[in-house]
Amino acid sequence: GMTREQCMETCFGRQMKLAGLEDGGQCMCGNSIDKAVPSTNCTHVCPGDSSQLCGGWMAINVLTFNCHY
């Protein structure tokens, strides 16, 4: 089951700057956002962690991350 951490790790491994979760577990990676607006539709729980939200229908939780060594 997908979690926010798993999606971020996947995107980091692909050398992308952003991770996004849509529709309860669909993970997407990218380096920029064309247009972002606040949404109240990010209501689907993550299959791998029911305490986290993983987007919604036509709504993406966008996550950024930094790596420190």
All heavy atoms as TSV, in Angstrom:
chain	resi	resn	atom	element	x	y	z
A	1	GLY	N	N	0.810	-1.188	0.000
A	1	GLY	CA	C	0.000	0.000	0.000
A	1	GLY	C	C	0.853	1.252	0.000
A	1	GLY	O	O	1.867	1.352	0.677
A	2	MET	N	N	0.457	2.208	-0.769
A	2	MET	CA	C	1.193	3.462	-0.930
A	2	MET	C	C	1.077	4.332	0.327
A	2	MET	O	O	0.036	4.380	0.972
A	2	MET	CB	C	0.636	4.221	-2.137
A	2	MET	CG	C	1.345	5.516	-2.453
A	2	MET	SD	S	3.113	5.361	-2.790
A	2	MET	CE	C	3.104	4.433	-4.294
A	3	THR	N	N	2.192	4.997	0.645
A	3	THR	CA	C	2.231	6.019	1.691
A	3	THR	C	C	2.895	7.260	1.105
A	3	THR	O	O	3.503	7.202	0.031
A	3	THR	CB	C	3.031	5.569	2.926
A	3	THR	OG1	O	4.404	5.411	2.539
A	3	THR	CG2	C	2.492	4.279	3.511
A	4	ARG	N	N	2.797	8.355	1.812
A	4	ARG	CA	C	3.452	9.591	1.365
A	4	ARG	C	C	4.963	9.384	1.293
A	4	ARG	O	O	5.617	9.833	0.353
A	4	ARG	CB	C	3.095	10.731	2.308
A	4	ARG	CG	C	1.614	11.079	2.263
A	4	ARG	CD	C	1.177	11.951	3.411
A	4	ARG	NE	N	1.640	13.303	3.302
A	4	ARG	CZ	C	0.891	14.345	2.944
A	4	ARG	NH1	N	-0.375	14.170	2.670
A	4	ARG	NH2	N	1.390	15.549	2.868
A	5	GLU	N	N	5.523	8.682	2.284
A	5	GLU	CA	C	6.968	8.445	2.316
A	5	GLU	C	C	7.427	7.599	1.136
A	5	GLU	O	O	8.459	7.868	0.531
A	5	GLU	CB	C	7.376	7.773	3.627
A	5	GLU	CG	C	7.284	8.670	4.844
A	5	GLU	CD	C	5.865	8.793	5.403
A	5	GLU	OE1	O	4.953	8.037	4.980
A	5	GLU	OE2	O	5.652	9.668	6.262
A	6	GLN	N	N	6.642	6.566	0.793
A	6	GLN	CA	C	7.008	5.709	-0.333
A	6	GLN	C	C	7.028	6.500	-1.635
A	6	GLN	O	O	7.919	6.317	-2.464
A	6	GLN	CB	C	6.028	4.544	-0.469
A	6	GLN	CG	C	6.225	3.469	0.555
A	6	GLN	CD	C	5.160	2.390	0.427
A	6	GLN	OE1	O	3.983	2.690	0.252
A	6	GLN	NE2	N	5.585	1.152	0.527
A	7	CYS	N	N	6.060	7.363	-1.818
A	7	CYS	CA	C	6.009	8.175	-3.032
A	7	CYS	C	C	7.204	9.125	-3.090
A	7	CYS	O	O	7.846	9.258	-4.131
A	7	CYS	CB	C	4.690	8.940	-3.094
A	7	CYS	SG	S	4.460	9.871	-4.626
A	8	MET	N	N	7.520	9.768	-1.970
A	8	MET	CA	C	8.671	10.677	-1.946
A	8	MET	C	C	9.971	9.921	-2.232
A	8	MET	O	O	10.818	10.406	-2.980
A	8	MET	CB	C	8.755	11.412	-0.608
A	8	MET	CG	C	7.694	12.478	-0.461
A	8	MET	SD	S	7.904	13.526	1.002
A	8	MET	CE	C	7.419	12.415	2.286
A	9	GLU	N	N	10.125	8.733	-1.663
A	9	GLU	CA	C	11.331	7.939	-1.910
A	9	GLU	C	C	11.436	7.544	-3.380
A	9	GLU	O	O	12.515	7.579	-3.963
A	9	GLU	CB	C	11.332	6.688	-1.036
A	9	GLU	CG	C	11.627	6.983	0.421
A	9	GLU	CD	C	11.507	5.747	1.306
A	9	GLU	OE1	O	11.411	4.618	0.776
A	9	GLU	OE2	O	11.513	5.917	2.537
A	10	THR	N	N	10.311	7.186	-3.985
A	10	THR	CA	C	10.293	6.828	-5.400
A	10	THR	C	C	10.729	8.003	-6.257
A	10	THR	O	O	11.576	7.869	-7.142
A	10	THR	CB	C	8.878	6.359	-5.821
A	10	THR	OG1	O	8.556	5.188	-5.084
A	10	THR	CG2	C	8.808	6.078	-7.299
A	11	CYS	N	N	10.169	9.168	-5.994
A	11	CYS	CA	C	10.491	10.356	-6.788
A	11	CYS	C	C	11.930	10.802	-6.561
A	11	CYS	O	O	12.619	11.194	-7.509
A	11	CYS	CB	C	9.514	11.480	-6.480
A	11	CYS	SG	S	7.822	11.082	-6.984
A	12	PHE	N	N	12.387	10.731	-5.321
A	12	PHE	CA	C	13.779	11.068	-5.034
A	12	PHE	C	C	14.719	10.132	-5.801
A	12	PHE	O	O	15.703	10.565	-6.381
A	12	PHE	CB	C	14.056	10.985	-3.534
A	12	PHE	CG	C	15.472	11.306	-3.172
A	12	PHE	CD1	C	15.910	12.625	-3.153
A	12	PHE	CD2	C	16.371	10.308	-2.859
A	12	PHE	CE1	C	17.222	12.936	-2.834
A	12	PHE	CE2	C	17.684	10.608	-2.537
A	12	PHE	CZ	C	18.110	11.919	-2.528
A	13	GLY	N	N	14.387	8.853	-5.844
A	13	GLY	CA	C	15.190	7.880	-6.584
A	13	GLY	C	C	15.224	8.157	-8.072
A	13	GLY	O	O	16.174	7.786	-8.760
A	14	ARG	N	N	14.209	8.835	-8.577
A	14	ARG	CA	C	14.152	9.222	-9.997
A	14	ARG	C	C	14.739	10.614	-10.218
A	14	ARG	O	O	14.605	11.177	-11.288
A	14	ARG	CB	C	12.717	9.173	-10.495
A	14	ARG	CG	C	12.155	7.774	-10.503
A	14	ARG	CD	C	10.737	7.753	-10.982
A	14	ARG	NE	N	10.237	6.387	-10.958
A	14	ARG	CZ	C	8.979	6.056	-11.142
A	14	ARG	NH1	N	8.073	7.000	-11.379
A	14	ARG	NH2	N	8.604	4.803	-11.102
A	15	GLN	N	N	15.321	11.181	-9.174
A	15	GLN	CA	C	15.946	12.505	-9.188
A	15	GLN	C	C	14.960	13.613	-9.552
A	15	GLN	O	O	15.275	14.550	-10.264
A	15	GLN	CB	C	17.156	12.520	-10.123
A	15	GLN	CG	C	18.231	11.543	-9.683
A	15	GLN	CD	C	19.436	11.533	-10.588
A	15	GLN	OE1	O	19.395	11.982	-11.726
A	15	GLN	NE2	N	20.526	11.002	-10.078
A	16	MET	N	N	13.752	13.494	-9.016
A	16	MET	CA	C	12.729	14.509	-9.207
A	16	MET	C	C	12.601	15.334	-7.937
A	16	MET	O	O	12.914	14.874	-6.849
A	16	MET	CB	C	11.380	13.860	-9.535
A	16	MET	CG	C	11.383	13.057	-10.791
A	16	MET	SD	S	11.438	14.151	-12.207
A	16	MET	CE	C	11.413	12.971	-13.532
A	17	LYS	N	N	12.121	16.565	-8.082
A	17	LYS	CA	C	12.022	17.492	-6.953
A	17	LYS	C	C	10.682	17.436	-6.228
A	17	LYS	O	O	10.578	17.877	-5.092
A	17	LYS	CB	C	12.248	18.923	-7.444
A	17	LYS	CG	C	13.623	19.152	-8.006
A	17	LYS	CD	C	13.755	20.550	-8.549
A	17	LYS	CE	C	15.116	20.757	-9.181
A	17	LYS	NZ	N	15.241	22.082	-9.791
A	18	LEU	N	N	9.647	16.937	-6.900
A	18	LEU	CA	C	8.305	16.928	-6.328
A	18	LEU	C	C	7.694	15.537	-6.405
A	18	LEU	O	O	7.959	14.779	-7.332
A	18	LEU	CB	C	7.386	17.888	-7.089
A	18	LEU	CG	C	7.810	19.353	-7.130
A	18	LEU	CD1	C	6.925	20.112	-8.109
A	18	LEU	CD2	C	7.730	19.968	-5.756
A	19	ALA	N	N	6.870	15.232	-5.437
A	19	ALA	CA	C	6.087	14.001	-5.436
A	19	ALA	C	C	4.628	14.395	-5.271
A	19	ALA	O	O	4.312	15.374	-4.598
A	19	ALA	CB	C	6.531	13.093	-4.293
A	20	GLY	N	N	3.740	13.652	-5.895
A	20	GLY	CA	C	2.325	13.939	-5.778
A	20	GLY	C	C	1.514	12.667	-5.671
A	20	GLY	O	O	1.832	11.667	-6.307
A	21	LEU	N	N	0.493	12.714	-4.843
A	21	LEU	CA	C	-0.397	11.568	-4.663
A	21	LEU	C	C	-1.808	11.960	-5.051
A	21	LEU	O	O	-2.325	12.985	-4.608
A	21	LEU	CB	C	-0.368	11.101	-3.210
A	21	LEU	CG	C	0.933	10.414	-2.831
A	21	LEU	CD1	C	1.246	10.623	-1.378
A	21	LEU	CD2	C	0.840	8.943	-3.177
A	22	GLU	N	N	-2.413	11.126	-5.880
A	22	GLU	CA	C	-3.768	11.392	-6.350
A	22	GLU	C	C	-4.626	10.148	-6.160
A	22	GLU	O	O	-4.144	9.019	-6.265
A	22	GLU	CB	C	-3.746	11.772	-7.832
A	22	GLU	CG	C	-5.112	12.097	-8.397
A	22	GLU	CD	C	-5.079	12.505	-9.864
A	22	GLU	OE1	O	-4.068	12.273	-10.540
A	22	GLU	OE2	O	-6.072	13.051	-10.316
A	23	ASP	N	N	-5.891	10.385	-5.882
A	23	ASP	CA	C	-6.905	9.326	-5.860
A	23	ASP	C	C	-6.568	8.183	-4.916
A	23	ASP	O	O	-6.811	7.017	-5.212
A	23	ASP	CB	C	-7.144	8.820	-7.273
A	23	ASP	CG	C	-8.514	8.188	-7.438
A	23	ASP	OD1	O	-9.405	8.466	-6.603
A	23	ASP	OD2	O	-8.696	7.412	-8.383
A	24	GLY	N	N	-5.944	8.496	-3.788
A	24	GLY	CA	C	-5.715	7.489	-2.764
A	24	GLY	C	C	-4.498	6.624	-2.950
A	24	GLY	O	O	-4.367	5.614	-2.284
A	25	GLY	N	N	-3.573	6.968	-3.824
A	25	GLY	CA	C	-2.365	6.156	-3.902
A	25	GLY	C	C	-1.640	6.174	-5.225
A	25	GLY	O	O	-0.648	5.483	-5.400
A	26	GLN	N	N	-2.087	6.957	-6.167
A	26	GLN	CA	C	-1.407	7.074	-7.441
A	26	GLN	C	C	-0.260	8.075	-7.264
A	26	GLN	O	O	-0.483	9.254	-7.006
A	26	GLN	CB	C	-2.406	7.589	-8.479
A	26	GLN	CG	C	-2.052	7.342	-9.887
A	26	GLN	CD	C	-3.210	7.746	-10.802
A	26	GLN	OE1	O	-4.060	8.559	-10.454
A	26	GLN	NE2	N	-3.227	7.180	-11.976
A	27	CYS	N	N	0.991	7.592	-7.383
A	27	CYS	CA	C	2.170	8.426	-7.153
A	27	CYS	C	C	2.680	8.991	-8.465
A	27	CYS	O	O	2.851	8.266	-9.444
A	27	CYS	CB	C	3.263	7.577	-6.486
A	27	CYS	SG	S	4.794	8.474	-6.167
A	28	MET	N	N	2.920	10.310	-8.489
A	28	MET	CA	C	3.459	10.988	-9.661
A	28	MET	C	C	4.667	11.814	-9.249
A	28	MET	O	O	4.714	12.322	-8.137
A	28	MET	CB	C	2.395	11.878	-10.283
A	28	MET	CG	C	1.251	11.103	-10.872
A	28	MET	SD	S	-0.180	12.131	-11.135
A	28	MET	CE	C	-0.920	12.052	-9.522
A	29	CYS	N	N	5.631	11.924	-10.140
A	29	CYS	CA	C	6.865	12.661	-9.865
A	29	CYS	C	C	7.057	13.756	-10.906
A	29	CYS	O	O	6.643	13.604	-12.051
A	29	CYS	CB	C	8.066	11.717	-9.921
A	29	CYS	SG	S	7.940	10.266	-8.857
A	30	GLY	N	N	7.704	14.845	-10.516
A	30	GLY	CA	C	7.991	15.925	-11.455
A	30	GLY	C	C	8.976	16.906	-10.864
A	30	GLY	O	O	9.399	16.782	-9.710
A	31	ASN	N	N	9.322	17.896	-11.676
A	31	ASN	CA	C	10.262	18.916	-11.241
A	31	ASN	C	C	9.626	20.295	-11.116
A	31	ASN	O	O	10.251	21.216	-10.615
A	31	ASN	CB	C	11.452	18.983	-12.193
A	31	ASN	CG	C	12.408	17.838	-11.970
A	31	ASN	OD1	O	12.709	17.489	-10.839
A	31	ASN	ND2	N	12.864	17.238	-13.039
A	32	SER	N	N	8.390	20.461	-11.597
A	32	SER	CA	C	7.735	21.765	-11.501
A	32	SER	C	C	6.219	21.582	-11.549
A	32	SER	O	O	5.718	20.529	-11.935
A	32	SER	CB	C	8.189	22.677	-12.637
A	32	SER	OG	O	7.782	22.134	-13.887
A	33	ILE	N	N	5.529	22.644	-11.159
A	33	ILE	CA	C	4.070	22.667	-11.194
A	33	ILE	C	C	3.667	23.841	-12.070
A	33	ILE	O	O	4.134	24.965	-11.873
A	33	ILE	CB	C	3.479	22.863	-9.785
A	33	ILE	CG1	C	3.905	21.726	-8.866
A	33	ILE	CG2	C	1.971	22.969	-9.856
A	33	ILE	CD1	C	3.507	21.944	-7.430
A	34	ASP	N	N	2.797	23.588	-13.039
A	34	ASP	CA	C	2.321	24.667	-13.906
A	34	ASP	C	C	1.371	25.590	-13.161
A	34	ASP	O	O	1.510	26.792	-13.182
A	34	ASP	CB	C	1.621	24.100	-15.142
A	34	ASP	CG	C	2.594	23.455	-16.112
A	34	ASP	OD1	O	3.783	23.824	-16.113
A	34	ASP	OD2	O	2.162	22.568	-16.861
A	35	LYS	N	N	0.393	25.003	-12.493
A	35	LYS	CA	C	-0.611	25.800	-11.798
A	35	LYS	C	C	-1.113	24.991	-10.613
A	35	LYS	O	O	-1.602	23.881	-10.773
A	35	LYS	CB	C	-1.766	26.133	-12.743
A	35	LYS	CG	C	-2.842	26.981	-12.129
A	35	LYS	CD	C	-3.934	27.249	-13.143
A	35	LYS	CE	C	-5.085	27.987	-12.501
A	35	LYS	NZ	N	-6.201	28.145	-13.425
A	36	ALA	N	N	-0.997	25.532	-9.437
A	36	ALA	CA	C	-1.483	24.850	-8.234
A	36	ALA	C	C	-2.501	25.729	-7.533
A	36	ALA	O	O	-2.325	26.942	-7.447
A	36	ALA	CB	C	-0.327	24.541	-7.293
A	37	VAL	N	N	-3.551	25.125	-7.076
A	37	VAL	CA	C	-4.576	25.841	-6.320
A	37	VAL	C	C	-4.953	25.003	-5.107
A	37	VAL	O	O	-4.886	23.776	-5.147
A	37	VAL	CB	C	-5.834	26.125	-7.174
A	37	VAL	CG1	C	-5.514	27.069	-8.310
A	37	VAL	CG2	C	-6.444	24.844	-7.702
A	38	PRO	N	N	-5.326	25.638	-4.020
A	38	PRO	CA	C	-5.766	24.884	-2.851
A	38	PRO	C	C	-7.008	24.052	-3.186
A	38	PRO	O	O	-7.829	24.452	-4.006
A	38	PRO	CB	C	-6.108	25.955	-1.824
A	38	PRO	CG	C	-5.407	27.186	-2.286
A	38	PRO	CD	C	-5.337	27.076	-3.782
A	39	SER	N	N	-7.116	22.900	-2.587
A	39	SER	CA	C	-8.257	22.039	-2.835
A	39	SER	C	C	-8.723	21.399	-1.536
A	39	SER	O	O	-7.918	21.071	-0.674
A	39	SER	CB	C	-7.876	20.942	-3.829
A	39	SER	OG	O	-8.938	20.034	-3.998
A	40	THR	N	N	-10.008	21.216	-1.441
A	40	THR	CA	C	-10.572	20.491	-0.306
A	40	THR	C	C	-10.891	19.053	-0.706
A	40	THR	O	O	-11.470	18.309	0.077
A	40	THR	CB	C	-11.855	21.179	0.199
A	40	THR	OG1	O	-12.791	21.249	-0.882
A	40	THR	CG2	C	-11.554	22.573	0.726
A	41	ASN	N	N	-10.505	18.650	-1.917
A	41	ASN	CA	C	-10.826	17.322	-2.426
A	41	ASN	C	C	-9.787	16.262	-2.082
A	41	ASN	O	O	-9.948	15.112	-2.459
A	41	ASN	CB	C	-11.022	17.359	-3.939
A	41	ASN	CG	C	-12.230	18.163	-4.336
A	41	ASN	OD1	O	-13.187	18.285	-3.571
A	41	ASN	ND2	N	-12.204	18.741	-5.513
A	42	CYS	N	N	-8.711	16.609	-1.390
A	42	CYS	CA	C	-7.695	15.630	-1.009
A	42	CYS	C	C	-8.161	14.918	0.263
A	42	CYS	O	O	-7.707	15.210	1.369
A	42	CYS	CB	C	-6.342	16.307	-0.801
A	42	CYS	SG	S	-5.643	16.944	-2.332
A	43	THR	N	N	-9.070	13.979	0.079
A	43	THR	CA	C	-9.712	13.330	1.217
A	43	THR	C	C	-9.525	11.819	1.245
A	43	THR	O	O	-10.022	11.162	2.154
A	43	THR	CB	C	-11.224	13.627	1.215
A	43	THR	OG1	O	-11.781	13.167	-0.025
A	43	THR	CG2	C	-11.500	15.120	1.389
A	44	HIS	N	N	-8.833	11.245	0.262
A	44	HIS	CA	C	-8.649	9.790	0.237
A	44	HIS	C	C	-7.472	9.395	1.121
A	44	HIS	O	O	-6.395	9.987	1.027
A	44	HIS	CB	C	-8.400	9.304	-1.190
A	44	HIS	CG	C	-9.565	9.485	-2.094
A	44	HIS	ND1	N	-9.568	9.051	-3.382
A	44	HIS	CD2	C	-10.785	10.056	-1.904
A	44	HIS	CE1	C	-10.715	9.330	-3.951
A	44	HIS	NE2	N	-11.470	9.962	-3.062
A	45	VAL	N	N	-7.683	8.395	1.948
A	45	VAL	CA	C	-6.597	7.935	2.815
A	45	VAL	C	C	-5.620	7.085	2.010
A	45	VAL	O	O	-5.969	6.480	0.999
A	45	VAL	CB	C	-7.124	7.135	4.034
A	45	VAL	CG1	C	-7.989	8.004	4.911
A	45	VAL	CG2	C	-7.851	5.897	3.596
A	46	CYS	N	N	-4.371	7.057	2.469
A	46	CYS	CA	C	-3.337	6.247	1.834
A	46	CYS	C	C	-3.565	4.779	2.173
A	46	CYS	O	O	-3.801	4.449	3.341
A	46	CYS	CB	C	-1.947	6.654	2.324
A	46	CYS	SG	S	-1.497	8.358	1.955
A	47	PRO	N	N	-3.482	3.889	1.193
A	47	PRO	CA	C	-3.680	2.465	1.458
A	47	PRO	C	C	-2.686	1.903	2.480
A	47	PRO	O	O	-3.027	1.014	3.249
A	47	PRO	CB	C	-3.475	1.801	0.101
A	47	PRO	CG	C	-3.670	2.876	-0.898
A	47	PRO	CD	C	-3.273	4.150	-0.221
A	48	GLY	N	N	-1.471	2.439	2.505
A	48	GLY	CA	C	-0.448	1.915	3.401
A	48	GLY	C	C	-0.406	2.558	4.768
A	48	GLY	O	O	0.301	2.102	5.660
A	49	ASP	N	N	-1.157	3.653	4.975
A	49	ASP	CA	C	-1.180	4.339	6.261
A	49	ASP	C	C	-2.457	5.164	6.342
A	49	ASP	O	O	-2.540	6.252	5.783
A	49	ASP	CB	C	0.050	5.234	6.422
A	49	ASP	CG	C	0.154	5.875	7.790
A	49	ASP	OD1	O	-0.864	5.925	8.526
A	49	ASP	OD2	O	1.244	6.342	8.144
A	50	SER	N	N	-3.435	4.653	7.038
A	50	SER	CA	C	-4.748	5.310	7.091
A	50	SER	C	C	-4.741	6.639	7.847
A	50	SER	O	O	-5.735	7.353	7.839
A	50	SER	CB	C	-5.783	4.369	7.711
A	50	SER	OG	O	-5.417	4.053	9.035
A	51	SER	N	N	-3.613	6.992	8.471
A	51	SER	CA	C	-3.525	8.293	9.140
A	51	SER	C	C	-3.079	9.395	8.175
A	51	SER	O	O	-3.041	10.562	8.545
A	51	SER	CB	C	-2.565	8.218	10.331
A	51	SER	OG	O	-1.217	8.098	9.894
A	52	GLN	N	N	-2.742	9.031	6.935
A	52	GLN	CA	C	-2.278	10.001	5.941
A	52	GLN	C	C	-3.311	10.156	4.836
A	52	GLN	O	O	-4.049	9.226	4.526
A	52	GLN	CB	C	-0.969	9.526	5.300
A	52	GLN	CG	C	0.183	9.385	6.231
A	52	GLN	CD	C	1.422	8.843	5.527
A	52	GLN	OE1	O	1.354	8.282	4.434
A	52	GLN	NE2	N	2.561	9.022	6.158
A	53	LEU	N	N	-3.329	11.344	4.223
A	53	LEU	CA	C	-4.174	11.580	3.052
A	53	LEU	C	C	-3.321	11.485	1.796
A	53	LEU	O	O	-2.193	11.977	1.756
A	53	LEU	CB	C	-4.835	12.949	3.132
A	53	LEU	CG	C	-5.859	13.119	4.250
A	53	LEU	CD1	C	-6.390	14.550	4.257
A	53	LEU	CD2	C	-6.995	12.127	4.107
A	54	CYS	N	N	-3.875	10.831	0.782
A	54	CYS	CA	C	-3.175	10.634	-0.497
A	54	CYS	C	C	-4.017	11.165	-1.645
A	54	CYS	O	O	-4.416	10.437	-2.545
A	54	CYS	CB	C	-2.856	9.154	-0.707
A	54	CYS	SG	S	-1.443	8.546	0.220
A	55	GLY	N	N	-4.304	12.451	-1.596
A	55	GLY	CA	C	-5.020	13.081	-2.686
A	55	GLY	C	C	-6.498	12.766	-2.694
A	55	GLY	O	O	-7.090	12.387	-1.689
A	56	GLY	N	N	-7.085	12.917	-3.873
A	56	GLY	CA	C	-8.501	12.669	-4.057
A	56	GLY	C	C	-8.800	12.581	-5.532
A	56	GLY	O	O	-7.898	12.543	-6.365
A	57	TRP	N	N	-10.086	12.579	-5.872
A	57	TRP	CA	C	-10.474	12.526	-7.273
A	57	TRP	C	C	-10.173	13.873	-7.909
A	57	TRP	O	O	-10.667	14.912	-7.465
A	57	TRP	CB	C	-11.955	12.173	-7.404
A	57	TRP	CG	C	-12.349	11.958	-8.820
A	57	TRP	CD1	C	-12.122	10.844	-9.574
A	57	TRP	CD2	C	-13.005	12.892	-9.669
A	57	TRP	NE1	N	-12.596	11.022	-10.841
A	57	TRP	CE2	C	-13.154	12.281	-10.935
A	57	TRP	CE3	C	-13.474	14.183	-9.493
A	57	TRP	CZ2	C	-13.758	12.916	-12.007
A	57	TRP	CZ3	C	-14.082	14.815	-10.562
A	57	TRP	CH2	C	-14.220	14.186	-11.799
A	58	MET	N	N	-9.315	13.858	-8.915
A	58	MET	CA	C	-8.880	15.079	-9.606
A	58	MET	C	C	-8.213	16.072	-8.653
A	58	MET	O	O	-8.304	17.281	-8.833
A	58	MET	CB	C	-10.050	15.744	-10.337
A	58	MET	CG	C	-10.666	14.890	-11.429
A	58	MET	SD	S	-9.510	14.536	-12.769
A	58	MET	CE	C	-9.357	16.133	-13.531
A	59	ALA	N	N	-7.576	15.567	-7.606
A	59	ALA	CA	C	-6.883	16.411	-6.640
A	59	ALA	C	C	-5.600	15.702	-6.213
A	59	ALA	O	O	-5.603	14.507	-5.946
A	59	ALA	CB	C	-7.757	16.679	-5.425
A	60	ILE	N	N	-4.507	16.443	-6.184
A	60	ILE	CA	C	-3.195	15.867	-5.897
A	60	ILE	C	C	-2.588	16.537	-4.673
A	60	ILE	O	O	-2.501	17.767	-4.607
A	60	ILE	CB	C	-2.237	16.051	-7.092
A	60	ILE	CG1	C	-2.816	15.393	-8.348
A	60	ILE	CG2	C	-0.855	15.492	-6.777
A	60	ILE	CD1	C	-2.038	15.720	-9.614
A	61	ASN	N	N	-2.177	15.725	-3.697
A	61	ASN	CA	C	-1.351	16.224	-2.596
A	61	ASN	C	C	0.063	16.344	-3.151
A	61	ASN	O	O	0.658	15.349	-3.548
A	61	ASN	CB	C	-1.319	15.248	-1.415
A	61	ASN	CG	C	-2.513	15.374	-0.511
A	61	ASN	OD1	O	-3.369	14.532	-0.575
A	61	ASN	ND2	N	-2.573	16.391	0.306
A	62	VAL	N	N	0.596	17.556	-3.204
A	62	VAL	CA	C	1.951	17.779	-3.709
A	62	VAL	C	C	2.899	17.840	-2.523
A	62	VAL	O	O	2.675	18.581	-1.564
A	62	VAL	CB	C	2.033	19.078	-4.540
A	62	VAL	CG1	C	3.457	19.322	-5.014
A	62	VAL	CG2	C	1.071	18.999	-5.728
A	63	LEU	N	N	3.967	17.050	-2.602
A	63	LEU	CA	C	4.943	16.958	-1.525
A	63	LEU	C	C	6.304	17.402	-2.034
A	63	LEU	O	O	6.713	17.033	-3.125
A	63	LEU	CB	C	5.031	15.516	-1.033
A	63	LEU	CG	C	3.696	14.826	-0.740
A	63	LEU	CD1	C	3.881	13.334	-0.589
A	63	LEU	CD2	C	3.055	15.424	0.492
A	64	THR	N	N	6.993	18.203	-1.241
A	64	THR	CA	C	8.376	18.557	-1.566
A	64	THR	C	C	9.261	17.954	-0.489
A	64	THR	O	O	8.804	17.665	0.621
A	64	THR	CB	C	8.572	20.089	-1.601
A	64	THR	OG1	O	8.263	20.617	-0.314
A	64	THR	CG2	C	7.720	20.726	-2.653
A	65	PHE	N	N	10.501	17.765	-0.825
A	65	PHE	CA	C	11.408	17.155	0.120
A	65	PHE	C	C	12.821	17.659	-0.101
A	65	PHE	O	O	13.173	18.106	-1.184
A	65	PHE	CB	C	11.373	15.616	0.041
A	65	PHE	CG	C	11.460	15.089	-1.360
A	65	PHE	CD1	C	12.687	14.777	-1.923
A	65	PHE	CD2	C	10.319	14.894	-2.112
A	65	PHE	CE1	C	12.771	14.293	-3.206
A	65	PHE	CE2	C	10.398	14.412	-3.400
A	65	PHE	CZ	C	11.631	14.103	-3.950
A	66	ASN	N	N	13.609	17.634	0.948
A	66	ASN	CA	C	15.010	18.019	0.914
A	66	ASN	C	C	15.839	16.872	1.464
A	66	ASN	O	O	15.415	16.195	2.393
A	66	ASN	CB	C	15.281	19.271	1.753
A	66	ASN	CG	C	14.607	20.489	1.192
A	66	ASN	OD1	O	14.757	20.801	0.023
A	66	ASN	ND2	N	13.863	21.187	2.022
A	67	CYS	N	N	16.973	16.677	0.889
A	67	CYS	CA	C	17.867	15.632	1.374
A	67	CYS	C	C	19.081	16.300	2.001
A	67	CYS	O	O	19.693	17.171	1.391
A	67	CYS	CB	C	18.304	14.727	0.226
A	67	CYS	SG	S	19.333	13.373	0.760
A	68	HIS	N	N	19.375	15.937	3.222
A	68	HIS	CA	C	20.526	16.505	3.919
A	68	HIS	C	C	21.505	15.387	4.231
A	68	HIS	O	O	21.122	14.333	4.721
A	68	HIS	CB	C	20.083	17.169	5.221
A	68	HIS	CG	C	19.133	18.291	5.009
A	68	HIS	ND1	N	19.547	19.546	4.660
A	68	HIS	CD2	C	17.775	18.339	5.051
A	68	HIS	CE1	C	18.482	20.328	4.521
A	68	HIS	NE2	N	17.398	19.609	4.759
A	69	TYR	N	N	22.761	15.617	3.944
A	69	TYR	CA	C	23.803	14.625	4.215
A	69	TYR	C	C	24.638	15.075	5.387
A	69	TYR	O	O	24.829	16.207	5.644
A	69	TYR	CB	C	24.697	14.420	2.996
A	69	TYR	CG	C	23.967	13.806	1.846
A	69	TYR	CD1	C	23.439	14.591	0.834
A	69	TYR	CD2	C	23.784	12.428	1.783
A	69	TYR	CE1	C	22.756	14.015	-0.221
A	69	TYR	CE2	C	23.097	11.850	0.725
A	69	TYR	CZ	C	22.593	12.642	-0.268
A	69	TYR	OH	O	21.930	12.067	-1.318
